[in-house]
Amino acid sequence: MTLLQALILGIVQGITEFLPISSDGHLVLFESFLGLKTEGLKAFDVVLHGGSLAAMVLYFRKDIWNLFQTTQRKMIGYIVLATLPAVVAGLTLEDWMDTTFRTTERTLGLIFLMGLFFFVAEGLAPRDKKATFTLKNTFMIGLAQAMALLPGISRSGSTIAAGLLFGIKREDAARFSFLLGMPAIGGAFVLKSWEAIQGEVLLPPANSVVMGFAASAIAGYISVSFLMKFLKTHSLRVFGVYLVVLSLVGMLGAVHIKEFVMANLQGVWI
């Protein structure tokens, strides 16, 4: 992997982790278009998620601090409850999901379904969004997060959309979504880092790892800042349109795009 490829993937991860358009799905597509073997990049993808996690912690540092205040402590319980479905699914189904669906064609299909889900969620969501978080709706949001183990299904998108269906405001659903994602992303990052230290997984050269992590963190902070402001006045439909168009264009032109990128970027170093 070249430094340029690591930079591109880091920027892609940082932007798409927070925008509800599936970071894993975009990484699969860009890794394919860059001529990289996607089946050997799972550990590097987790490194990129670590950069996003750093951006998340920095941006939501006040919210994290508030979780430990007396009036907000029950939110910790909601986050733990909503994390359980992803933990169970990750331990039992992640390898199967990854090997079965981590292809360009199937990822594009899941991206298409994700786009349609945004329209459904916005259409069925109660207009009077005054609901608060409860044991029931946080567990259901957790089930939505578990579905994001599939490449092409956006973790933030699925959880925000699920929150909308239960009558929660977009910005509140987004804030909970990102707080919810920290344990899952952090756990995966620590696990893969330990496996890399033990030599159980292979990573690209150290300079590529540092480049990807830094690019993901910087792009991620800019991305989450934009999204939190955007959702105050806009719906998820614009992202739904993007995902549907992306999937259709990708299905029609993936081969030609991949050939062009491989011919022009393969072997480029910075």
N, C-alpha and C positions, 0 to 999 in steps of 0.2 A: 504494500500500500504506500502510495506517495504522500507527501505532505499536502499537496493540493487536494488529493482525494479525501484525506482526513479533514481538511478545512471545510470542504464542501459538505461532507456528511455531518460535521459538527454544527454547521450553520443550519442545515436542513433539520437536524434533530432539535436544536434549540428553538427554532421557529415553530415547528409542527408539534412539539410536546405540549405547548400551551394553547395554540389554536386548535379547535376541535376538528382536526382533519387527519388524525392518525399518524403519529411519529413513526411507529413501526412500519406502517404501510408505505410511507414515503421513503424510509430507509431501504426497504426491500426493493422498491422501484429504482432508487438512485444507485444502490449497490449493483443492481442488474445492469443499468444503463452505463455505469462506469466500468463494466467488465469484471467486477469482483465476484467471487464465489460466495453467495449469500449464506450457504450452509456453514461456512467457516468463520462467520463474522458475528456470531451471537454474543460472544464475550466483549467484542469491541462496541457493539450496540449498547451493552450495559454500561460501559465506560462513558459513552455519550449521554446516557440517562443520568449518570452521576453528575455531569456538568449541568444538566437541567435541574437536578436536585439542589445543587449549590445556588442556582438562580432563584429557585423556589423558596429556599430557606431565607435568603437575603431579602426577597420582596415581602414575604409574609412573616417577617421576624416579630412584628408587633402582635399579629394574630396568634403566633406560636406562644409568645409570652402570656397573652391573655388566657390561653387554654388552662394555665395553671393558677388562675385567679379563682376565688371561691365561686363566683357567679357563673363561670364558664366551664367548670370541671366536668359537668355531665357531657359536654361535647366530646371529651376524651373517650368516654364510654361509647358514644355513637360512632366515633372513628374506629375504635377497636371492633365493634360489632360489624360495621360495614367492611372492614378489612378481611374478616373471616372467610367469606366466599372466595375471594381472590387467593387466599392462602391455600384453601382446600383444593381449588381448581388448579393452582400452580403446582402443588405437590403431586397431584394425581393425573392431570391432563396436559400439562404444559408441553412435554416432549412430543406427545401425540399431535397436539395442535400445531406445534412448530414444524414437525416433519410433514404433516398432511397439508397444511395451508400456506406454508412459507414459499410460495411460488409467485411469479409475477402475475400469472393469469388469475389465480384464486384470490390473491390480494386485491386485484382490481375489482373482482366481483364483490368482495366484502366492503370495499370502499364505496361501491355503488349502493349497496344496502344501507350503509351508514348514512349516506346522503339522503336517502328516502326516509330514514328514521327521523331525521331532523324535521322534515315537513310534517310527519305524523305527530311528533311530540308537540310542535308549535300549534298544530291544528286542534289537538285534543286537550292541551293545557288549559286549566281554568283561567278565565280572564282576570279574576280577582285573586291575585297571587299574594295571599296573606298567611299561607301555611307556615308552620314552624317544623323543625326537625323532631321526629319521634322515633321510637324503636322500630316501628313498621317501615316507615319510608326510608330510614337510613339503611336498614337491611336490604331493601329492594334496590337502593342505589348501589350497595355493595355487590349485589348480583350483576348489575349493569357493568360495574368495574371488572368483574371476573370475565365477562365476555371480551374485554379488551386484550385478553391473552391471544386472541386471534389477530394476526397481522392484517391491518386494514380497518379494524374497529378502534375508533379513538377512545382512549380511556377518559379523557376530559369530556369529550363529546357525549359519550354514552351516559356518564354520570350527571352531567349538567342537564341533558335531555330528560333523564329519569326524574331529576329534581323538579323540572318544569311540569311533568305529568302529575306530580303530587302538589302542585300549586305553590312551589317555592320560587321566589324571585330569581331572575337569571344571575345577578351578581352574587347573591347569597349561595346559590347552587354552585357557581364557579368557585367561590372561596372554599366551600366545603369540599369540592372536588379536588382541589389542589392540596388542601390539608390532608385529605384522605389518601392521596397518592404518595405522600412522603414515606410512610412506613413500607409500602410495597416497593417503591423505587429504591429506597435506602437499603432494604433487606436484600434485594437482588444485587445491588452494587457491592455490598459487603461480601456476599456469597461468592460472586464471580471474581472479586479481587483476591479473596482467599484461595480460590481454586487456581488463579493465575500464579500466585506466590508458590503454591504447591506443585505447579507444573501440570495441573490437570486440564487446563485450557490454554490455548495459544492466543497471544495478542500480537498485533503489529509492532514494529519498532517503537521504542520509547518516545522518540520525537513525534511520531504520528499520534500516539496515545495522548501526549500533552497537548498537541495542536487540536485534536478533536474535542478533548475535554474543555479547553479554554474557549474554543469557538462556540460550543454548545452552551456554556454558561453565559457568555456575553449575549449571544443571540436570544437565549431563553429569557434573560431579564428584560430585554427590550420587548419581546413578544408578550410576556405576561402583563407588562405595564400597559401595552396597547389593548389587550383583550379585556382587562378589567374595566377600562374606560368604555370600550366599544359596547359591551353587553348592557350598559346602563340605558342605552337608547336604541339598540338594534337587536334583532332576533337571530336565531341560528339558521334561518333560511338561506342567507347569503353563503354560509359554509356548505349547506346542503347542495346549492347550485354548483359550487366549486367541485365538490366531491363527485357529483353525478357527471359533470363535464369531464373531469380528470379521468374518471374510470372509462368513459366512452372513448375519449381521445387515446387513452393508454391502450385500450383493447385494439384500436384500429392502427395505431402507429408505433407501438412499443418496439417492434423489431427494427424499424427504420431509425428510430431515435438511438437505440442501443448501438447499431452499426456506426452511426455518425460519431457518437461520443467515443466509442472505442478507437475509431480511426484517428481522432483528433487529440484525445487526452491520454491514451494509453502510454505509459512511460514518461509522462511529464513530471518534472520535479521543480520545487521552488526552494 
